[in-house]
């Protein structure tokens, strides 16, 4: 039924579109950027893969230029998209982690084009690119950026942390319909191929044995819907359309199930297709190696917009004239800091002239002409090619700006969003970056099985499959009994399950390994409070708040703990601090009243509670506190009246 509604909506959109006159053509071409998340080049039909049908991508390739060897510098969504939108490498733009703001000194596509009268809009398929939480700064220059609703209460991932591709393109089409006058720059992000692989029908049946391919086929159908819309509105022919994957997917190659840890071609080789404006488009295939950082310089070249002073990419227009001309290949750098979240070494790579070096605790060198799958490591420290490639990496490091200081912890809501997408964020996991040399950290090649299991645990936990999550985490601990990540998440799992003793034990172990983790300390405090270990809960909550002071939940719980410890003055301080964080917190206001009653400050307690009893439906707890306060003031009648209202407010059994 859901698919029928989608298809019906598409038909109605197309039918309405045909009836509309095409908008007046602008002097500048309309520009449409479509990024398809987690899309391997070798899983697209026009790239030689027979296992999936991608007619929309194939059609664009026939109408334009397909780059056969395009590479992303990062296997992480935020970082790779920031490189696409700025033309900079991760080490240049600094967005190497989730929730790290893009510095205002780095202009984006939208800012550069908006300054030249472009109407700009962005439509994202996952909360991971939400500019309020996980991708601050990416919305700069956009007239409209389609973020996700805050505090969504829906349990389904759809609409809460992810949107289906058809939903994304229909949002883009609606905006274009409402803003027909251009020129336009519209970015459409299709997240569907990202795991978990859950394509809708009929793709779930057609590709039931290859669900990743089913997600790709579905994303292609959404792209096809968007292309049809552009054609019906007269925008297609004279527009510049760019379709690119942000990164690939491991699919078990090199034992990596998903992406983010390694820099092999399985996660860095992406499809890149340009459809240029006008009827005399050059068409064909470019075999030379290029980079996703080259896309923005190309767009600026085509639109004759001045480029910023700093770009790590170059225009691809020289390839347009003769697509198979022997133009010089471009050096492709790769960077991933994602392993640092687990306390493992970050990786860097350089790929040129059929040779690739991956700098790691155990370095790797591959002859890509003879070994395209990167299985036969030819690394020798004295190898002349190794020295040349290391020189390139050294030069890149010398040009990179100093690393930005840590942005600190992010909110629990942001952490929950990352977990829902199968990621572990910096604030969630912590980072062992205080070693003098990255090579002293474990090589990710030795830890990939743990990462796969942790990822499975996150997805299982999000799907309420607690037993599966527990099984994966216990396997991690058999591989590494001192995995702080596994201990932490197992502790959180047991906390939700009500096994507070096991929870506290696991969380204590995680904190011994990573004492700087505020979230783990909070959860330990919650477990200890449930076990009635109030001194232990107090210490854990104080430690958490020392690391991250603006935690409403921790302040409120610590106030209750201090009440239990017969320290009402300290409790009042915590409830007052909670109200500084959120002045409307009823729990905080009632907490202040509880503390005041315990201190014998009955008049102040009445003044705290009475406005609440008048401004909203009173709860039994509110009237019970009011009765206690009146009794303390010797106002017997008022106390009895409040007690009666408390009885009436008790929930019916």
Number of C-alpha atoms within 10 A of each C-alpha: 7 9 11 10 10 14 14 12 14 19 13 11 17 19 13 12 20 14 10 12 10 15 14 12 14 13 9 19 24 23 27 22 20 23 24 28 28 28 30 25 29 17 23 24 17 23 17 11 13 12 13 20 20 23 17 21 26 18 14 21 22 16 19 23 23 26 27 21 18 26 31 32 30 33 32 26 24 23 30 26 27 26 32 26 21 29 30 24 29 25 21 22 25 22 25 25 20 26 26 22 20 22 14 10 8 19 21 26 23 25 17 18 23 19 11 13 12 25 23 25 22 25 26 27 29 28 25 24 26 24 20 17 23 23 24 19 22 26 23 18 21 22 14 15 19 19 19 23 12 10 8 11 9 10 11 12 15 13 18 19 22 22 21 19 27 25 18 24 26 20 17 21 19 11 16 20 15 9 12 15 14 21 22 24 23 26 25 24 26 31 27 30 26 23 19 15 16 16 24 14 16 12 18 20 13 15 18 15 10 15 20 26 25 28 27 29 28 26 26 24 19 23 25 20 22 23 20 19 25 20 15 19 20 19 24 22 18 19 21 23 24 21 23 25 28 35 31 32 29 23 15 12 16 15 13 21 20 24 26 23 28 30 26 23 24 26 30 33 27 30 30 25 25 24 26 25 21 13 9 7 16 19 20 17 21 22 18 19 20 24 28 30 28 24 27 24 25 20 22 17 16 17 17 10 14 11 16 14 6 13 19 15 24 19 16 20 16 12 20 19 12 15 20 13 14 11 14 11 15 17 15 22 25 25 27 24 21 27 23 22 21 22 23 25 27 24 24 20 25 21 21 15 14 14 18 23 27 25 23 19 19 12 19 19 25 21 19 18 11 11 13 13 15 20 15 14 13 15 17 13 11 8 11 10 16 22 13 12 21 17 12 16 18 11 11 14 13 10 10 14 11 11 12 12 6 8 11 11 19 19 14 14 12 21 22 17 23 21 19 21 21 22 21 23 24 23 22 25 23 22 19 16 15 8 10 8 10 19 17 11 19 19 20 23 17 9 17 18 17 23 20 18 20 24 22 20 28 24 21 20 20 20 15 10 13 19 13 17 24 20 15 22 27 19 16 24 17 11 13 13 13 15 19 25 27 28 26 29 25 27 29 24 20 20 21 13 11 13 16 21 15 17 26 28 17 22 29 23 18 25 20 11 15 19 16 18 22 26 28 30 29 27 24 31 31 26 29 24 24 17 15 13 14 21 16 17 27 23 15 27 29 20 19 25 19 12 18 19 16 16 20 20 14 25 27 22 24 29 29 25 26 22 20 15 14 14 16 24 16 18 28 26 18 26 28 20 20 28 21 14 16 14 12 11 16 14 14 27 20 20 28 27 27 29 27 22 22 20 15 15 16 24 15 14 27 20 13 19 22 14 10 17 14 9 8 8 10 16 17 19 15 24 25 20 23 31 25 22 29 23 17 17 16 12 13 13 12 16 22 17 14 23 21 15 18 20 14 13 17 11 8 5 3
